[in-house]
Amino acid sequence: LQTLHRLGGLAVLACVGWAALGLYRRGRYAAAMVIVAVALAQTALGLATALHGAPLGAAVAHNGFGAALVAALLWSARGARSATHAGSYAWS
């Protein structure tokens, strides 16, 4: 189970890097940097949690940064939709 979690983390890191690169190429530098920073913090916390025997603080922070990563990705997707479809939808 731990191996699958780590492999999944590497896959997420690769996908997030790809998404951040796409944002960066479109001129959305702030969104790209936020996503990269949160993803790297999430990775570092995951490593710290694994290396130190899963202390509660590191595990909670790892979960919190996972939620922050989802929020950052949703924020960037919302911004991309607004820029692409400006005025097309009531929520954009």
C-alpha beads as a LAMMPS data file, in Angstrom:
LAMMPS data file: protein, C-alpha beads

92 atoms
91 bonds

1 atom types
1 bond types

-500.0 500.0 xlo xhi
-500.0 500.0 ylo yhi
-500.0 500.0 zlo zhi

Masses

1 110.0

Atoms # bond

1 1 1 0.000 0.000 0.000
2 1 1 2.807 2.424 0.814
3 1 1 4.508 1.655 -2.483
4 1 1 1.289 2.402 -4.380
5 1 1 0.911 5.682 -2.488
6 1 1 4.460 6.684 -3.426
7 1 1 3.997 5.702 -7.072
8 1 1 0.731 7.624 -7.126
9 1 1 2.539 10.609 -5.656
10 1 1 5.140 10.481 -8.416
11 1 1 2.380 10.283 -11.028
12 1 1 0.606 13.272 -9.471
13 1 1 3.871 15.215 -9.349
14 1 1 4.468 14.515 -13.053
15 1 1 0.922 15.546 -14.007
16 1 1 1.098 18.684 -11.881
17 1 1 4.425 19.586 -13.472
18 1 1 2.905 19.150 -16.911
19 1 1 -0.089 21.325 -15.954
20 1 1 2.195 23.994 -14.480
21 1 1 4.291 24.022 -17.650
22 1 1 1.143 24.553 -19.707
23 1 1 0.071 27.429 -17.467
24 1 1 3.532 28.970 -17.648
25 1 1 3.548 28.790 -21.455
26 1 1 0.186 30.570 -21.505
27 1 1 1.562 33.409 -19.422
28 1 1 -0.130 32.373 -16.179
29 1 1 3.104 32.571 -14.199
30 1 1 1.558 33.082 -10.764
31 1 1 -0.728 30.057 -11.118
32 1 1 2.170 27.909 -12.335
33 1 1 4.417 28.968 -9.465
34 1 1 1.731 28.402 -6.820
35 1 1 1.014 24.919 -8.136
36 1 1 4.704 24.014 -8.271
37 1 1 5.329 25.380 -4.766
38 1 1 2.400 23.494 -3.244
39 1 1 3.314 20.286 -5.077
40 1 1 6.926 20.483 -3.907
41 1 1 5.818 21.179 -0.322
42 1 1 3.451 18.211 -0.537
43 1 1 6.286 16.006 -1.797
44 1 1 8.693 17.188 0.902
45 1 1 6.111 16.576 3.613
46 1 1 5.421 13.106 2.225
47 1 1 9.109 12.292 2.329
48 1 1 9.443 13.680 5.861
49 1 1 6.431 11.672 6.979
50 1 1 7.860 8.456 5.532
51 1 1 11.413 9.003 6.769
52 1 1 10.452 9.919 10.331
53 1 1 7.929 7.164 10.979
54 1 1 4.760 9.139 10.239
55 1 1 4.700 11.700 13.066
56 1 1 1.238 13.176 13.487
57 1 1 2.217 16.751 12.629
58 1 1 3.908 15.794 9.373
59 1 1 1.059 13.472 8.403
60 1 1 -1.565 16.159 9.052
61 1 1 0.485 18.732 7.129
62 1 1 0.865 16.250 4.246
63 1 1 -2.929 15.838 4.129
64 1 1 -3.440 19.592 4.373
65 1 1 -1.080 20.294 1.492
66 1 1 -2.841 17.600 -0.531
67 1 1 -6.068 19.566 -0.078
68 1 1 -4.215 22.795 -0.903
69 1 1 -2.901 21.208 -4.093
70 1 1 -6.421 20.263 -5.173
71 1 1 -7.589 23.807 -4.385
72 1 1 -4.694 25.336 -6.358
73 1 1 -5.442 23.133 -9.359
74 1 1 -9.134 24.046 -9.241
75 1 1 -8.197 27.730 -8.909
76 1 1 -5.962 27.526 -11.968
77 1 1 -8.581 25.632 -13.964
78 1 1 -11.184 28.245 -13.055
79 1 1 -8.855 31.017 -14.175
80 1 1 -8.109 29.237 -17.446
81 1 1 -11.812 28.803 -18.117
82 1 1 -12.495 32.459 -17.374
83 1 1 -9.734 33.584 -19.717
84 1 1 -10.870 31.260 -22.498
85 1 1 -14.625 31.812 -22.250
86 1 1 -14.835 35.331 -20.899
87 1 1 -18.477 36.305 -20.785
88 1 1 -19.711 32.999 -22.214
89 1 1 -21.055 31.642 -18.931
90 1 1 -22.583 33.281 -15.906
91 1 1 -19.942 31.808 -13.572
92 1 1 -16.895 32.686 -15.674

Bonds

1 1 1 2
2 1 2 3
3 1 3 4
4 1 4 5
5 1 5 6
6 1 6 7
7 1 7 8
8 1 8 9
9 1 9 10
10 1 10 11
11 1 11 12
12 1 12 13
13 1 13 14
14 1 14 15
15 1 15 16
16 1 16 17
17 1 17 18
18 1 18 19
19 1 19 20
20 1 20 21
21 1 21 22
22 1 22 23
23 1 23 24
24 1 24 25
25 1 25 26
26 1 26 27
27 1 27 28
28 1 28 29
29 1 29 30
30 1 30 31
31 1 31 32
32 1 32 33
33 1 33 34
34 1 34 35
35 1 35 36
36 1 36 37
37 1 37 38
38 1 38 39
39 1 39 40
40 1 40 41
41 1 41 42
42 1 42 43
43 1 43 44
44 1 44 45
45 1 45 46
46 1 46 47
47 1 47 48
48 1 48 49
49 1 49 50
50 1 50 51
51 1 51 52
52 1 52 53
53 1 53 54
54 1 54 55
55 1 55 56
56 1 56 57
57 1 57 58
58 1 58 59
59 1 59 60
60 1 60 61
61 1 61 62
62 1 62 63
63 1 63 64
64 1 64 65
65 1 65 66
66 1 66 67
67 1 67 68
68 1 68 69
69 1 69 70
70 1 70 71
71 1 71 72
72 1 72 73
73 1 73 74
74 1 74 75
75 1 75 76
76 1 76 77
77 1 77 78
78 1 78 79
79 1 79 80
80 1 80 81
81 1 81 82
82 1 82 83
83 1 83 84
84 1 84 85
85 1 85 86
86 1 86 87
87 1 87 88
88 1 88 89
89 1 89 90
90 1 90 91
91 1 91 92
